[in-house]
Amino acid sequence: MSTVRPLLADLPRPRTLSTLQYTAGAATAGLVLAAGVVTLAGPWDATGQRTAERDRATALEHARGADHGPGPAPGGPRPAPSAPPVLAGLGAATGPADSRQAPASGGTALADVLGPLLDAPALGEGHTAVVVDAATGRRLYGVDPDKGLTPASTTKLATAVAALDALGPDHRFTTRAALRGGTRELVLVGGGDPTLTAHAEAGGWASLRTLATRTAQALRARGIHEITLSYDATLYAGPALHPIGVNDNLAPVSALTTDEGRTDDSAGGPAPRVADPAKDTARKFAGFLKDAGIGTTAPAPAKATGRAETLATVSSPPLSALVERMLTNSDNDIAEALARQTALASGRPASFDGGARAIAARLGKLGLPLAGTSFHDGSGLDRADRLTADLLTAILVKAGTPGHPGLRPVLTGLPIAHFTGTLATRYADGAAGLVHAKTGTLTGVNTLAGTVVDQDGRLLAFAFLASETTDPMAAQSALDKAATALAACGCG
C-alpha cells in the first residue's frame, strides 16, 4: 500500500508552512517525547487498518468491510503509557459542544478552509463535520452536526467512554480456575477478558499458561494429579456471532477466549478465527496442565456453582490499558467485550443488543447528545449504527474535562499521525504528530474523529463522517487533508 501523503502545499491556509512546523511549542516538545517513547517501545501496527479494509473489500465484495489493523507482534509491546492528565487545565468545558457556531475573530474563516476540502468528490454525496474548541466546548464549524451517518470504527469512542464510565479506568477482568466442592472437577471460568493470551510471551497481558501453572501447584498441594476439566463461558448472553456473520475481523464473542480466537500467531488485524473460542481456550488450558503434571479429561462446558473453590486467577491490565489498545489498533474484539461488560455493569443482558443499549444509556447519563444516533454493537462493524459528528466531538471534549479524569484514556489511546496505530503510515508529509484521531472504514464509509493543535495553540476536537464513498484511499486522503488543514490554520 502506498502511503497517503496529504501535502500542506495542497491546502488553503492563511499562514506559511514554516509556522506549522513550530506551532504550539510545548505541545511539539511533548510530541517529540511521545515519539521517543514509541521508538523505545517498538513498532506499532506497521501497515494500518486501511490495508486490511482495501484488500478485504477487493477480495470479498459482499463483505461489510472492517477497520481492524494488525496490532503488535506476538509478545510485542503493550500500548505506550498513558500521558498524565495535562488537559485538566485547558478550560471549563463540562458538557457537549455549544451548538452555536462562533464567528471568526480574524484571519481566514474556518468554513473557507474546510469547506472546499470536505466537498471533495472522493467523500461521496453526503458528509457531516464538526470542529469544536476543546477548552471551551464552543463549536467553530459544523455541517449537519446532528445528522446520523454510519460511523464505522469511530463507534469505539462511544464504547470506550461508556465502559470507562460504567467500570472505572482501574477495573480488571479476571479468569479463574475453580474446584467443585467434594469433587475432582475443575472449572475454567471466563471473566470476559478479551486480552487473555496463550502465547509463551504474554507481553504484560493475562497469561493462560500462568493460570495453568498456578492451578497445577494448588492441585498438587491437595494431592490431586488427575481432574475432570470443564469450562464456564456463561457470563455473556445472546448470540456469539456478530450480525455480519463469520468474519476475519471479529471472533465469536465469548467470556472465555485467548488471543481473540485467532488460528495463527498474529496479535492484530484480520485473521481466521476458531468457531468456539471457549472450547479452544479450555483445550489449550488442558495442554498446559498436562505439561505441569496434571492429567485431564477432554474439556466440556459447565457452570461453576457458588460452592466451587477458586484455586488460581489471572487478571487483565486495568481497563484504561485495554481502552488504549482498542482505540490505537481499532481492536474489534476488545470493543465487543467492553460493550458486554458495560451491559453487565448496567444491569442489562451481556449481548449485542444489551451492550448497545447500555452504551447509549451511559452516554445519555453523561449528558452527551444522542439525537440522530443508533447503536447496534460496540465495534462499529454493524452498518446499521448511526452516530453524529456532534456526538463524537462531544465525547472528545468530555474526555478532556477536569470533572471526568477517568475518561482520559479516550484521548491517550487515539492513534498519533505518522507514529502509532492506524495512523502510523499516514501524514508523512503533513501534520505528523499533531493529529490524534480514531479512524473508521467500512466499504463505502470513511470517518475520522480526534484532536489537533492549531497554529494558535488551541486544542480542537473534530469529527468528519462520509458515506457512499467509492474510492477508500482517495476518501481517506481527503479526510487527512482536512485534519491537516486544521493544524495549519489559525482560524476564527
N, C-alpha and C positions, 0 to 999 in steps of 0.2 A: 504494500500500500504506500503510495506516495504521501509524504507529509503535507498536510494542509498548511499553507503559509500565508495568512492574511497580511498583506503589507500595509504598513501605516501610510505609505505613499499613495495608496489607492483610496484613502479615506478623506472625506471632507473634514477639515479641522481648523480651528481658529488660531492654533499656535504651531510652532515649529516642532519637528521631531525631536530636536535636542532637549526641549523642555520635558517631554515624556520620559526621556532616559534618566532624568534626575528628579523625577516627581516624588513628592512625599518622602523626604529624606529619611525620616525614622522608619517608615514602612519599608523602604528599599533596603535599609540595613537589616531589618528583620527578615526580609526575604532572602538576603544573602546567607544569613544564619540558617534559615529553613533549608536552603539548598544544601548547605553543608551537612545538616542532619540527614537529609535524604541520601546524599552521597555516601555518608558513613554507613547508613542502614542498608544500602544495597539498591539494586534496580527495582523499579515499580512497573508493573503492568506494561511491558515494553511496547506492545502493539496497540493497545487501546481498544475500547469497545467497538468502535466503528468498523474495524476489520471483521469482527465476528458478524456484525449485522449485515454488512455488504455481501460477504461470502455466503451467509446463510440465505439472504434474500435471493441471490442468484441461483443457488442450488435448489431451494425449496420455495417456489413462488407462492405456494398455498400457505406457507407458514406465516405466523404473525410477526416474525422478526424478534429481535431481542436487543437489549442494551446491557450486555454482561461480558465484560472483557476479561482476559486472562489475568489472574492475580499473581501473587508472589510464588516463586517456585517452591516445591515441597521442601519443608524445613527452612524456608527463607524467612526474611524479616517480618515482624509484625508491623502494623501501621506506625508511622512516625509518631513520637509522643505528642500529646496534646499541648498546645500553647497555653500559657496562663491566660486568665480572662481579661485580656488587655482591652476588650471592647467596653468594659464596665463604665469607663469614664467618658464615653463618646457623647452622651446626651441623655435626654429624658424621655426618649421614646418608650412607651409602655404598652402599646397596643398595635393593632393593624395600621397600615399606612393611611394617612389622611387622604380622603377621597378627592380633595381639590388639587388641581394641577397648579403648581407655583409658577408665576410668571418669571421670565428670565430677568436676572438682576444686572445683566451686562454681557457683552460678547455675543457669540452665536447662540441662538436658541437651540435647546436640545432637540426639539422637533425637527429643526432644519438639518441636524446632523444625522439623527437616526432614521427619519422618515424615508429618505431615498434608499438607505441600506436595507431596511426591513420591507421595502416594496420590491425587492429583487424578485424576478420571475422564479428563481430557484426555490423560494419559500411558498410557492403554490398560490391558491386562490384566496386563502384566508390565514391571517396570523393575529396573535394578540401580543401585547407588550406592556410592561410597566417598569418604570425606574423610580426608585424611592431613595431619599436621603436617609441612610440607616440611623443617623444620630437623632434626627427629629421625627422620622416617620412620615415626612411630607412627600407626597407624590410629585415628581418632577416631570414625568412623561407617562402617558397612557393611551393605548389603543385597545378598545374593547376590553377593559380591565376585568370585567366580571363575566365575560363570555367563556363558558366551559369548553375546552378542547382536550383531545386525547393527550395526556401528559407524558406517556412512556415512563422512563425511569426517574423523572423528576418527582414521581409519586413517592419515591423513597424519602424525600424530605419530610413529607407528611407522616410517613410511617415512623421515621426517626423521632420527630417531635412527640408524637403520641406515645411511643414506647418509653422515652425518657421521662415524660410527664407521669405516666402510669406507674413505672417501676423505680425510677431514680437512676442516676448515672453509675452508682456503685453496685447495682444489683448483679448477681451472678446466677448462672444456671448450673444445676448440679445433677450429675449422673451417678447412680449408686448401685451397689450390689447388696442384696438383702437375702438373708437365710430365713426361710419359713420356720416358725417355731416348731420344735419337735420333729423336724424332718431333715433330710439332706437335699432339699430342693432350693437351689439358688436362683434368685430372680434378678436379672439385669433390668434396672428401672430407668427409663428415659425421662430426663427432666427438661427436654426441649432445647438442649444446647446445640445450635447449628454449626458450631466450630469444633466440636469433638473430633479428634483425629486419631487414626490408627498408624500414622507414619512413625518410623523409628525416631525421627527428629520432630518433636512436637512444635518447636518454634514458639513456645510460650502459651500455646493453647492447651486445653484439657486433653490428656492422653488416655486412650483406651488401654494401652499397654500398661501404663502406670496403675490404672484401676485393677487390671488383672493381677499385677504383682502384689498389690496391697491385699486384694481379696484372697489370693493363694496363701499369703502369710497368715491371715486371720483364720482360714480353714485349717491349715496345718496346726495352728495353735490349739485347735479344738480336736485334733486327731482325725480330721476328715481329709481323705485323699481322693474320693470319688463322689461326684454330685450329679443330681438331675438338674439340668440347666433350662431355665425358662426366661422369657423376656417380656417386659411390660411397656407398651407404647401407647397406653390408653389416655395419656394426658390430653392429647388432641382429639378433636371430633370431626365429623363430616368427611367428605371426600378428600383423599390424599392427593389426587391428581388435579392439577390446575385445569381450568376450563380450556386452555389452549391444547390440552392433551399431552401425549408423550413428546418431550422436547428436551434437546440437549442443554437448554439454558436453565433448567429447573428440575430437581428431583421430586418425586412424590414427597409431600410434606409429612414428616414423621417426627414424633417427640424423641425418637431414638435413631440417630443417624451418625455415621462417621464420614468425614471428608466429602460431605454433601452427596453421598451415594455415587461418587464418580467411579468408573470402571478402569480408569487409568491413574497415573501418578500426578495428574495435574492438580493445581490448587486454585484454579480460577479459569473463567472462560467456558465456552461451550464444550461439553464432553458427554458421551453416552453415560446414562445413569442406570443403577440397578432398579428393578421393579419393586423391590420390598426392602427399603433401607434398614428397617428394624431387624428383620431376619438376617440380613447381610452383616449387620453390626454384631449381633449375637453369635453368628458363626465365627467371626474374627475373634471375638472375646473368648470363645471356647478354645480356639487355637492358642491364644496367649496363655490361658490357664493350663493347657496341656504342656506348653513349654516351661511353665512354672511348677510342673509336677502334679497337677490336679486333673484327673480324668473326668470327662463329662459325657452326658448323653447328647444326642442331636438336639439343639435348642428348639423349643416350642413356645408359642405365645401363651401368656397367662397374665393374671393381675395380682400384683403384690397386695397383701392384706395388711391391716394395721398391726397384726401380730408378727410381721416379718421384721427381723433384726438386721439393721444396717451394719454391714461388715466393713465397707470401704466406700469412699466417694472421691470424685474429682470434680472440680468446678471451673467454669469458664473464666476468662478475664472479665473485668467489670463491663457492664453494658456500654459504657462510654467507648471502650475499645471496639466492641462489636459494631456499634453505630458508625464509627470512623471507617472500619474496614468495609462495611456495607456501602457507604457513600463513595469512598475513594475508588473502590473496584466495581461499583454498581452490582453488588452481590445479591442476586435474586433469592437464593436460598435463605440467607440471613434475613432478608426483608420479609419473606413469608413467615418465618419463625417468629420474628418480632411482632408481626401483626397478630398472630395467635397468642403470644404472651400478653400483648395488650388486651386482647379479649378476656383472657383468664383473669387479669388484674382488674378488669372492669365488670366481672361477673357475667360474662357472655360466653356462649359456646366457642371453643377454640377451633373454629372452622374458617373457611374463606369468607363466608358471609358474616360470621361473628366478628372476625378481625376487621373487616371493612367498616362495620357499624361502630365498632369500638374506636377506630381511628377517627371517624367523623365526630363521634361524641366527645372525644378528648380535645380535638381542635376547637369544637364549639365552646367547651368549658374554658379554654384559654382565650376566648374572645376573638378568635380568628374568623375571617369572612368565609362563609360556606355557600353563599348564593352561587348557583351555576355549577356546583360540584357534585360528583357522584363517585363513590368508592366501591370497588368490587374485589380488590386484592391489595396486597401490601407492596408488591414489586413494580407494578405498572405494566406488566405483561398483558393484562386484560385490556383490550381495545375499548371496552365499554366504560372504562374510567374516564372521568371528566374533572379537570382542575382548571383553575383560572390563574392568570398572571397576578391578579390581586392577592389571591391566597398564597402563592409561592413567595412573593416578596414580603408579605406579612409574616410568614413563617421565619424568614431570614432575619427580619427586624426583631421579632420576638426572641429569637435565639441569642441576640446580642444585648438584650436589655438587662440592666442590673438586677431586676427582680426575678430573673429566671436563669441563674448561673448553671443549673443542671441541664439546660438545653444547649450549652456551649459546644458540645461535640458535633452538633449540626453544622457549625461553622468550621471547626478544626478538621472535620472529615471531608470537606469539599476538595475535590481534585484541584491541584495548582497548575496553572498553564505552563506547559513545557517542562514540568517537573514530576508530577505524581499522577498515578491512576489513569483514568480515562482521558485526561488532558495531556498526558506525558508526551505525545507526539504532535501536539497542536501548539500554535502560537510561537513557532520557532523564530519568526521574524516579526512578531507582533508584540503583544503585551505579556511577554513571558514573565511569570511570577506575580503579575498584577491582577490577573483574573483568577478567581477561585470559584469554581462553578460545578454544579451537578449536570451531567449530560443526560440526554434521553433520545433514544432512537427506536422506532418500530418502522416497518415498511410503510412509507408514505407519511411518517411523522418524524419531525426533528424539533427538539426542545433544548433549552439551556437556561439555567437559573442559578444565580450566585451573587458574588460581591466583587467589586472592583474599586480601586482607589483612583480618583480622577486627578487632574493636574492641580486642582486647588487643595488636594489632600483630603477631600471628603471621601468617606466610605459610602458607596452606593450599592443598593441591592437592586437586582434586575431579574426579570423573567421574560423570556421570549419563547413563544409556542407557535409552531407552524404545522398545519395539516395539509394533506393532499400534495405533498412534495413528490417529485418524480425522480430526482437525482439526489440521493442522500449525501454524496460528497459535496456537491455544489450547495446544497442547503446548509450543511454543516459549515462550510466556508463562509456563507452569508451571515450566519449567526456569530461566528468568530469575529468577523469584521465589525459587526455591531458592538460586540463586547469590547473589542479593541478601541473602537471609536469613543466609548465611554472613558477609557483610560486616557485617551488623547485629548479629552475635552475638558474645558473649564467653563461649562455652560450653565447659565442661569442659576 
